Amino acid sequence: MNLRRRATAPAGPPRAAEPAGSGAVPPAGATVVVPGQTVPVLDTSAAVTEPTEQPAGDDRSRPALDLLIWDAPNIDMTLSTVIGARPTAASRPRFDAIAAWFVEGAGDPSSSDAPDVEACVFANIPPQPGSLQRWVEALRGFGYSVFARPKSQPDDDIDQDMLDHIAVRAHSHRLRRLVVFSGDGRNFAEPLEDLARHGTEVVVVAFSEVAGYAIGSDLLQFIDIEDVPGAFVEPLDRVRLDALPPDGAWLRPTRSLRDFVAGFTARRGG
């Protein structure tokens, strides 16, 4: 299985510092990480070699892992599209409930074959982060690792960072279950289906309005994010085509007709 990737990948959660006086000496040429709350981005080539397929029987020597990947820019954008408004506190997902749902899906932690669990949120951080610092700290308090990349240019994104991290974990662990919160089929469809072909249970969680790549796939499982128990404080103001009332429903426009025509006319005239 070959996942396309660049030369960098998130290093993952910081490791605990060696106790003082332990006398541990790092191997020659190893990178020494100073204890702290952040870890550097690693060179993928040092962590994952091609190909990523493992020799027969190798799965037994690698720990099982259930991995959650949260594409924050995509979920935020598609939530705004689905409800036709800027999200409020009541309409934003509850990461505590999502964490509980994900860990419950990993099974009994006391079982001999219980997998490790890891949940990672990937986010772009603008030059003026504002309240994002509190949001990041809340996520960390819920048990999520956060990969934060500065967004200095409009096209800066964390798409490749997510794929890189999945590739790293697929190499270091036996990736038993992968749960991806994203409606970005352009970025995820091919690599996720590749993982599914090699035995990983792949679940895409997004809004059904924008996740056609997962809904139409024979290899990927799909769950609408609103169907995750407790994910939202109250039902979202949306009409799902897969759950229409028997008598039908009106779907309101998400923008003013005049505003759209004014923009359309300006683009056509320019």
N, C-alpha and C positions, 0 to 999 in steps of 0.2 A: 504494500500500500504506500503510495507516494503522495504526500500532501504538498502542494506548492507553497513555498514560503520564502521569505527574505532571510537576511543574515542575523536577525535578532529575534529573541523570544523572551517573554517575561520569565524571570527567575523563579517565581512562585513565592509562597509565604516565607518570611525570614526565619532562619533556624535559630534555635536557642544558642546563646553564647556559651563557649566552653567555660566551666568553672575556673575561677582564678587559682593558679597554682597547679592546674591539672597536668602541666608538662607536655600537653599534646603539641606536636610539631607538625605543621602542614607539610605535605609532600612538596618536593622541589617543583617550582613552576606553578604551584596552585595559587589561585586568587584568594587572598585573605579578606573576608568580609568583616568590617568593623561592626560590632554589635549595635543595633539600632532598630528603628521602626521601618526602614525601607531597605530594599535589596536592589542591586543593579540589574539592568537588562543584560542577559547573557548572549554570547555568540551562539546561535543555534547549531552551527557546525561542530561546536565543542560538545554539545549536549545530544544531538541527534545525528547519526550518520545514515547515509543511504545504503541500502534500502531500509525502510522501517519495519519490514516483515521480520518476525522472530523465528529462529530455528524450531523444528518440531520438538515439543516437550518443554520449550522455554517458558511457556505460560505458567507452569507450576512453580518456577523460581521467582516470578514477579508478583508482587502483591496486587490483589484486585482493587479496582478503583471505580467509584461512581463520581462523575465529574459534572458540575453545573457551570455553564458559561452564560453570562448575562451581557448582551449587547446593549449598553445603556443608550447610546445615541439613537439606535434603531427603534427600541421600545418607546422612548420618549416621543420620537417623531410620529410613529404609527399610532400611538395613543391619542395624540392631538388630532390626527387625521380621522380616527374612528369616531371620536366624540364631537368633532367639529369645533373645538375650543381649546384654550390653553388649560392643561390639567391643573386641578387644585389638590389640596391635601387629601380630600375625600375621594378623588378619582385616580390617585397614584397607587401603584401596587404596594402591598405590605410585604416587605422583605422578611419579616419574622415568620409570617404564615407560610411563605414560599419555602423558607428554610426548613420548617417543620414538615411540609409535604415532601420535600426532596429527601430528607433524612429518613422519613418513614418508609419511603419507597426502597431504601437500601436494605430493609429487613432488620431482623433482630441483631443488635450489635454484639450480643454474647455468643452468637453462632460461630462455629469454627470456621465457616467460610464467609463471614461478614466482610464486606469490602471496606476499604478506606473511603471517606467522603471528603470532597473538596468542592467549594463553591467560589467562583471568581466573577467579579463584576469588572467590566472593562469600560472606561470612561475617558472622554476628552475633557480637558480642563481649560476653560478660557483664561485669558490674561487676568481678568478680575473674577476670581472664583466665587466671591460672595458667600452665600449659604452652603455652597458645595462642601466646604470643610466639615460642617456639622453632619451633612449627609454621609460623607465618607467615613467619619468616625462612628456613626450609627451602624453602618454596614459592617465595619470591623468588629463592633461590639456584638453583632448578630452571628459572627463566625465566618464572614465572607473575607476573602482576600480581594484587594482592589488593585487593579493595574490602571494607573492614571497617566495619561500622556498629555503634555501641553498642546493646546490647539492654537497655534500661532498663525496658521493659514487656513482659508476656507476649506481646502481639500484635505487637511490633516484628518486622519481617521485611524481607528484601531482595528480595522478589519483583519489585516495580516497578523497583528499581535495575537488575536484570538486563535487563528489557525495555527500559528507557531506554538502556542501553549498547548493546544490539543495534540499536536505532533510530539511535543516533548513528553507529555503524559502517556501517550500511546506507546512511547519507547520505554519509559521508566516503569510503567505499570501494565497490568492486564486490564485494559479499559473495558469494564463490564457494561456500564451504562453511561451514556453521554446525553445530558439534557441541555439543549441550546435554546435560550430565550432570544429569538430574533426572527424577523420576517424577511431577512435579506437573502433571498434565493440566489442572487447573482454571486454572492460571496460564499455561501454555505452549501448549496445544493450538491454539487459534484463531490466535494471532500466528505460530506456527511454520508452520502450514499456509498462511497468507497469504504468508509469505516463499517457501515452496516453489512456490506458484502463480506467483510472479514470477521464478522461475529459479534460486533458491538451492538448493543441495543441502543438505538439512537432515537431520541424523542425531541421533537421541535415544539416549543411552546411559544405562541404568538397570537395575534388577532387573526381570526379566520378571513377577514376582509383582505389581508395583505400576505397571506401565507400559502398561496396557491402551489408553490413549489413543494411544500411538505404534504399538503392535502392530496395532491395528485400523484405522490410517489408511492410505489409499491414496496419500498424499502424503509421508509421513515414513518415513525408514528407521529401523530399530530394531536395536540391538546390545545384548545383555546385557553388563553391565559385566564379568562374570567371563570373557567371551569376548575381552576385550582382552588381548593377549599380555602376560604378566608383571604384570598388574594386582594380583594377590594372590600372596603368598609361598607359600601352600598353598591347596588347594580349600576353599571355604567349606562349613560344615556346614549344607547346605540341600538340599532335594529340589526340582528344577525340573520343573514339569509338562510342559515342552516337551522334557525329556530324561529321562523315566522309564525305568527298566530294564524289560525285557520282562515280568518276573514281578511288576511293581508294587513299591511301596515304602510303608512306614509314614511318615506325617508326624506327628511328635510335637507335642503342644500347646505353645504358646509361653508359657502361664502355667498355674498350678495351677487345677484345676477348683474347689476350695474357695475359693480367693482370688477367682475370678471371681464365684461365687455370693454370697460375702459382700458384694462391692461392688455386685452387682446388687440384692441385698436391701436394702442401705442406701439406694441411690438410689430404689428403689420405695417404701420406707417414709418417705423424706424428702419 
